[in-house]
Amino acid sequence: MTLIKSISGIRGTIGGQAGEALTPVDVVKFAAAFGSWVVKQTNNPKIVIGRDARISGEMVSNLVVATLQGLGIDVVDLGLSTTPTVEIAVPLEEAGGGIILTASHNPIQWNALKLLNAKGEFISAQDGAEVLEIAEAEAFNFAEVKALGKVSKADHYIDKHIEMILALPLVDVEAIKAANFRVAIDCVNSTGGISLPPLLKALGVEEVTEFYCEPNGHFPHNPEPLPENLRQFSQELQSGDFDLGIVVDPDVDRLVFMKEDGESFGEEYTLVAISDYILKANGGGSTVSNLSSTRALRDVTEKAGGTYTAAAVGEVNVVTQMKATNAVIGGEGNGGVIYPELHYGRDALVGIALFLTQLAKFGKSISFLRSTYPNYFISKNKIELTPDVDVDLILEKIAAKYAKHPVNTIDGVKIDFEDEWVHLRKSNTEPIIRIYAESPSLATAEHLANKIISDIREIIMESKSEAE
């Protein structure tokens, strides 16, 4: 059983011992901590909550709602919803914060409390640390009986979310409708099933074939939208007559497209393609992605006369950098698109609307669109270390070894070579270094990653020899 407490929320597996997994006791404890933090921020506390469709969601939601009521907080319960929809609802409700009950792409046994501030954005590291301190101290002050919070249901926010998307200047419903797209969707039996079909209908897409759109939480495959988990969907595309496939994760903040031949468009290229459209429409601008995302975004940004900036890994870091650079588009290479014209959060729904507009105006196949972008391959690896290994020292020595190349140390160590890059990050929860390498050649990317792994092992051996 696993319980992971971080500055952005609490996640874990359902069942087991309190303090060792996401048990009802732990749900109440951390909901009370976040609620107490919100009470300190405002004199009129209100919190918006929503959940994905995983089977533990109703239980977790009931615990969270009752806990917040007990603190004297009014709760606006969206019920089954998406992460970006909850993010949009928080400021519209003038709430002090939000809680999204989702473990995102994690398997069925997981759930989580993701925490939002009054802007509907993930709370900062400083605020997250304060919430964890409140939880650790159990510094909760519950309300007396006549001051308990009230609960209201709000099931209209997905419709509101779609209305806001349709109102965006760069979403062209008429162009999408005229394209007569034939689309297949895989919503992994979660809340994509109640948000993608009405979005596509509103966009004028009449031929939609639905796979796994019943929001019952029984994921038909590993819910992370990676090619190895989408083989059956790929076969459906190959045997059908579709222009493209659309896949989302359980909380609809990650977006992946499939080409008409069943091959993946590439999760890294979701953001690249949509950014290309936004940049051309705006005549340039700034873009942001995290350090582990493809260099292709930098390439299309600079080609459009814009400026690209890399941020530390994590949505809150990308958003902070986007605000600092007034970016017109940003996100993460895992299929996370952040379009600030709507809100500062990863949003598959707005990504779908922008991509279909782009594809309609492009006038050619999705495969042809993909062929217009620089082709890069990322090799993702990790090296497990013993607890006695000084990970920070390893990263420091790697940075020194490659100091003649551009080195970025805002989040681990990223080394930029002429045509390749490699990014090393340590895990915050276990003795692991993650090593991502990218190159125009997969073989070269894998060779570069293996070279860095060899360097790490050499540093470890040297350190052990020096200690003896």
C-alpha positions in Angstrom: 0.0 0.0 0.0 1.2 3.5 -0.8 0.6 7.0 0.5 2.4 9.9 -1.1 2.1 13.3 0.6 3.3 16.2 -1.6 2.9 19.9 -1.9 0.4 19.5 -4.7 -1.9 17.1 -2.8 -2.2 13.6 -1.4 -2.4 10.4 -3.4 -2.3 6.8 -2.6 -3.8 3.3 -3.0 -7.2 2.5 -1.4 -7.2 0.2 1.6 -4.7 -0.8 4.2 -3.5 0.8 7.4 -4.1 4.5 8.2 -1.0 6.5 7.4 0.2 3.9 4.9 -2.4 4.2 2.2 -5.3 6.5 1.2 -7.6 5.3 3.9 -10.8 7.1 5.0 -8.8 8.4 8.0 -6.2 9.9 5.7 -8.8 11.4 3.4 -10.4 13.2 6.3 -7.1 14.3 7.7 -5.9 16.0 4.5 -9.3 17.4 3.5 -9.4 19.0 7.0 -5.9 20.4 6.5 -6.7 21.9 3.2 -10.1 23.2 4.4 -8.4 24.8 7.4 -5.9 26.5 5.0 -8.7 27.9 2.9 -10.5 29.2 6.0 -7.4 31.1 6.9 -7.4 32.7 3.4 -10.9 34.1 3.4 -13.8 35.2 5.6 -16.4 33.5 3.4 -15.0 30.0 2.8 -16.3 27.9 -0.1 -14.7 25.0 -1.9 -15.5 23.4 -5.2 -15.0 19.7 -5.6 -15.3 17.3 -8.5 -14.2 13.8 -9.2 -13.3 11.4 -12.0 -15.2 8.1 -12.4 -12.9 5.7 -10.6 -14.8 3.3 -8.3 -13.5 4.7 -5.1 -14.5 8.3 -6.1 -18.0 8.3 -4.4 -16.6 7.1 -1.1 -13.7 9.6 -1.1 -16.1 12.4 -2.2 -18.5 11.7 0.7 -15.7 11.8 3.2 -14.3 15.1 1.8 -17.7 16.8 1.6 -18.6 15.9 5.2 -15.2 17.0 6.5 -15.4 20.4 4.8 -19.0 20.8 6.1 -17.6 20.1 9.6 -15.2 23.0 9.2 -18.0 25.3 8.4 -17.2 25.4 4.7 -19.8 25.6 2.0 -19.2 23.0 -0.7 -20.1 23.2 -4.4 -20.1 19.6 -5.6 -19.8 19.1 -9.4 -20.0 15.4 -9.0 -18.5 13.5 -12.0 -16.4 16.1 -13.7 -13.0 16.7 -15.3 -9.9 18.3 -13.8 -10.0 21.4 -16.1 -13.8 21.8 -15.5 -13.2 22.0 -11.7 -10.4 24.5 -12.4 -12.7 26.7 -14.4 -15.5 26.4 -11.8 -13.5 27.6 -8.8 -13.2 31.3 -9.8 -16.7 31.4 -11.4 -18.0 30.3 -8.0 -15.8 32.8 -6.2 -14.6 30.0 -4.1 -11.5 29.9 -1.9 -10.2 26.8 -3.5 -11.0 23.5 -5.1 -10.3 19.8 -4.6 -10.2 17.4 -7.6 -10.6 13.8 -6.6 -8.6 11.9 -9.2 -5.4 9.9 -9.5 -5.1 11.1 -13.1 -3.5 8.3 -15.2 -2.8 6.0 -12.3 -4.5 2.5 -12.2 -7.8 1.8 -10.6 -6.5 1.2 -7.0 -5.3 4.7 -6.8 -7.1 8.0 -5.9 -5.9 11.4 -4.8 -6.9 14.9 -3.6 -5.5 17.5 -5.9 -5.6 21.0 -4.4 -6.5 24.3 -6.2 -6.2 27.9 -5.0 -8.9 30.6 -5.5 -7.7 31.1 -9.1 -8.5 27.5 -9.9 -4.8 26.7 -10.3 -2.7 24.2 -8.4 -1.4 25.5 -5.1 2.1 26.8 -4.8 5.0 24.9 -3.1 4.8 27.3 -0.2 1.0 26.9 0.2 1.4 23.1 -0.2 4.0 23.0 2.6 1.6 24.9 4.8 -1.2 22.5 4.2 1.1 19.5 5.0 2.1 21.3 8.3 -1.5 21.7 9.3 -2.1 18.0 8.6 0.9 16.9 10.5 -0.1 19.1 13.5 -3.8 18.1 13.1 -4.5 21.8 13.7 -8.2 21.6 12.8 -10.9 23.7 14.4 -14.3 22.3 13.5 -17.5 24.3 13.5 -20.3 24.1 16.0 -23.6 22.6 14.9 -25.3 25.8 13.8 -22.3 26.9 11.7 -21.8 23.7 9.6 -21.3 24.3 5.9 -23.9 23.8 3.3 -23.7 21.6 0.2 -25.0 22.5 -3.2 -24.9 20.4 -6.4 -23.8 21.9 -9.7 -24.0 19.6 -12.7 -23.9 22.3 -15.4 -20.2 23.1 -15.5 -19.2 20.7 -18.2 -21.8 22.5 -20.4 -20.4 25.9 -19.2 -16.8 24.7 -20.0 -17.9 23.8 -23.5 -19.6 27.1 -24.0 -16.5 29.0 -23.0 -14.4 26.9 -25.5 -16.8 27.6 -28.3 -16.5 31.4 -27.6 -12.7 31.4 -28.1 -11.7 33.3 -31.2 -9.4 30.6 -32.5 -12.0 27.9 -32.3 -13.7 27.8 -35.6 -16.9 25.6 -35.4 -17.9 26.3 -39.0 -14.5 25.1 -40.3 -14.7 21.9 -38.2 -18.3 21.2 -39.3 -17.3 21.7 -43.0 -14.5 19.2 -42.6 -16.9 16.3 -41.9 -14.5 14.6 -39.6 -15.0 10.9 -38.7 -13.7 10.5 -35.2 -13.2 7.7 -32.8 -12.7 8.4 -29.1 -11.4 6.3 -26.1 -12.5 7.8 -22.8 -11.3 4.9 -20.6 -14.7 4.6 -18.9 -14.2 7.9 -17.0 -15.4 11.5 -17.3 -14.2 11.9 -20.8 -17.3 9.9 -21.6 -19.6 12.7 -20.4 -17.5 15.6 -21.8 -16.0 14.6 -25.2 -19.3 13.5 -26.9 -21.1 16.8 -26.1 -18.0 18.8 -27.0 -17.6 17.1 -30.4 -21.4 17.5 -31.0 -21.1 21.2 -30.2 -18.1 21.5 -32.6 -20.2 20.1 -35.4 -18.5 16.6 -35.5 -21.4 14.3 -36.5 -19.6 11.0 -37.0 -18.2 10.0 -33.6 -17.6 6.4 -32.6 -17.3 5.9 -28.9 -15.1 3.4 -27.1 -15.2 3.1 -23.3 -17.4 6.1 -22.7 -19.4 4.7 -19.8 -18.2 6.6 -16.7 -18.2 3.5 -14.4 -14.5 3.6 -13.4 -13.7 0.2 -14.7 -10.7 1.0 -16.9 -10.6 -1.3 -19.9 -6.8 -0.9 -20.1 -4.0 0.9 -18.3 -5.4 4.4 -18.2 -2.2 6.2 -19.1 -2.6 7.2 -22.8 0.6 5.6 -24.1 0.9 3.6 -27.4 1.5 0.3 -25.5 -1.8 0.8 -23.7 -3.8 1.7 -26.8 -3.2 -1.3 -29.1 -6.8 -2.4 -29.3 -8.0 1.2 -30.0 -5.2 1.4 -32.7 -6.6 -1.8 -34.3 -10.1 -0.3 -34.3 -8.7 2.8 -36.2 -6.9 0.5 -38.7 -10.0 -1.5 -39.4 -12.4 1.5 -39.5 -12.9 4.5 -41.7 -11.7 7.3 -39.4 -9.9 10.6 -39.9 -8.4 10.5 -36.5 -8.7 9.1 -33.0 -8.8 11.0 -29.7 -7.7 9.6 -26.3 -7.9 11.2 -22.9 -6.9 10.0 -19.4 -9.4 9.5 -16.6 -9.6 13.2 -15.5 -9.3 14.7 -19.1 -6.2 16.8 -18.6 -4.0 14.7 -21.0 -4.7 14.5 -24.7 -3.4 12.1 -27.3 -4.3 11.9 -31.0 -4.1 8.8 -33.2 -3.5 9.0 -36.9 -6.0 7.5 -39.4 -3.7 4.4 -39.8 -3.9 3.7 -36.1 -0.4 5.0 -35.4 0.2 7.4 -32.6 0.5 11.1 -33.5 2.9 11.2 -30.5 1.9 12.5 -27.0 4.8 15.0 -27.2 3.4 16.4 -30.5 -0.1 17.2 -29.1 1.3 20.5 -27.6 3.6 21.0 -30.6 0.8 20.9 -33.2 -1.6 23.1 -31.2 1.2 25.6 -30.4 2.0 25.8 -34.1 -1.6 26.8 -34.8 -1.7 29.4 -32.0 1.7 30.9 -33.0 0.7 31.2 -36.6 -2.7 32.7 -35.7 -1.1 35.2 -33.3 1.9 36.1 -35.5 4.3 34.6 -33.0 4.6 34.8 -29.2 6.1 33.0 -26.3 5.7 29.3 -25.4 6.7 27.2 -22.4 7.1 23.5 -21.7 9.0 21.6 -19.1 12.6 20.5 -19.4 11.7 17.0 -20.2 9.5 17.9 -23.2 10.5 17.6 -26.8 12.7 20.2 -28.5 10.2 20.3 -31.4 8.2 23.0 -29.5 11.3 25.2 -29.4 11.8 24.6 -33.1 8.2 25.6 -34.2 8.2 28.5 -31.8 11.4 30.0 -33.2 10.3 29.3 -36.8 7.2 31.4 -36.0 9.4 34.2 -34.7 8.6 33.5 -31.1 10.5 32.8 -27.9 10.6 29.4 -26.2 11.3 29.0 -22.4 11.8 25.8 -20.4 10.4 25.4 -16.9 10.9 22.9 -14.2 8.8 19.7 -14.4 5.3 20.1 -12.9 2.3 22.0 -14.0 2.6 24.7 -11.4 6.1 25.5 -12.6 5.0 25.6 -16.2 2.2 28.0 -15.3 4.5 30.3 -13.3 6.9 30.5 -16.3 4.0 31.1 -18.7 2.8 34.0 -16.6 6.4 35.4 -16.4 6.8 35.3 -20.1 3.2 36.1 -21.1 3.1 32.9 -23.1 0.3 32.4 -25.6 0.5 28.6 -25.2 2.3 26.1 -23.0 2.1 22.8 -21.3 3.9 19.5 -20.9 5.0 16.8 -23.3 2.7 14.2 -21.8 -0.2 15.6 -23.8 -0.9 18.5 -21.4 -2.1 21.6 -23.2 -2.4 24.9 -21.2 -4.2 27.7 -23.2 -4.3 30.8 -21.0 -6.9 32.5 -23.1 -9.3 30.0 -21.3 -7.5 29.2 -18.1 -4.1 28.2 -16.6 -4.5 24.5 -16.5 -4.0 21.4 -18.6 -7.2 21.0 -20.6 -7.8 18.2 -23.1 -11.2 19.7 -24.1 -9.8 23.0 -25.3 -6.9 21.1 -26.9 -9.4 19.1 -29.0 -11.2 22.2 -30.2 -8.0 23.9 -31.2 -6.5 20.9 -32.9 -9.7 20.1 -34.9 -9.8 23.8 -36.0 -6.2 23.5 -37.1 -6.7 20.2 -38.9 -9.8 21.6 -40.7 -8.0 24.7 -41.9 -4.9 22.6 -42.8 -7.1 20.7 -45.2 -5.0 17.5 -45.3 -4.7 14.3 -43.3 -3.5 14.2 -39.7 -0.6 12.0 -40.9 0.5 14.7 -43.3 0.2 17.3 -40.5 2.5 15.2 -38.3 5.0 15.0 -41.1 5.4 18.8 -41.2 7.0 18.8 -37.7 10.6 18.0 -36.7 11.0 14.4 -35.9 12.5 13.6 -32.5 12.6 10.5 -30.3 12.8 10.4 -26.5 14.3 7.6 -24.6 13.0 7.4 -21.0 15.1 5.5 -18.4 15.7 5.3 -14.7 18.5 4.0 -12.6 17.7 2.7 -9.1 20.2 3.5 -6.4 20.9 2.3 -2.9 19.7 4.7 -0.1 23.3 5.6 0.9 24.1 7.1 -2.5 24.3 10.9 -2.6 22.1 11.8 -5.5 22.8 15.5 -5.4 26.5 14.8 -5.6 26.0 12.7 -8.7 24.0 15.4 -10.4 26.7 18.0 -9.5 29.4 15.8 -10.9 27.5 15.1 -14.1 26.9 18.9 -14.6 30.7 19.5 -14.1 31.6 16.7 -16.5 29.6 18.3 -19.3 30.2 21.9 -18.4 31.4 22.8 -21.9 27.8 22.3 -23.1 24.8 24.4 -22.0 23.7 23.0 -18.7 20.4 23.9 -16.9 20.1 23.1 -13.2 16.7 24.6 -12.3 15.3 21.0 -12.0 18.0 18.3 -11.8 20.5 18.6 -14.7 19.7 19.1 -18.3 22.5 19.1 -20.9 21.9 20.5 -24.4 24.0 19.1 -27.2 23.9 20.3 -30.8 21.1 17.9 -31.9 20.3 16.1 -28.6 19.6 16.7 -25.0 19.6 14.7 -21.8 17.7 15.5 -18.6 18.4 13.9 -15.2 16.0 14.3 -12.3 16.0 12.7 -8.9 12.8 11.3 -7.4 11.4 13.0 -4.3 10.1 9.8 -2.9 12.7 7.1 -3.7 16.4 6.7 -4.5 15.9 6.9 -8.3 17.4 9.1 -11.0 15.2 9.5 -14.1 17.1 10.0 -17.3 15.4 11.3 -20.4 17.3 11.8 -23.7 16.1 13.1 -27.0 17.5 12.9 -30.5 16.4 12.9 -34.1 17.4 9.2 -34.0 16.0 6.8 -31.4 19.2 4.8 -31.4 21.2 7.9 -30.7 18.8 8.9 -27.9 19.1 5.5 -26.3 22.9 5.6 -26.7 23.1 9.0 -25.0 20.9 7.8 -22.1 23.1 4.7 -21.7 26.3 6.9 -21.8 24.9 9.0 -18.9 23.9 5.9 -17.0 27.5 4.6 -17.4 28.8 8.0 -16.2 26.6 7.8 -13.1 27.8 4.3 -12.2 31.4 5.4 -12.7 30.8 8.3 -10.3 29.3 5.9 -7.7 32.3 3.6 -7.9 34.7 6.5 -7.5 32.8 7.8 -4.5 32.9 4.3 -2.9 36.6 4.0 -3.5 37.3 7.5 -2.0 35.2 6.5 1.1 37.2 3.4 1.7 
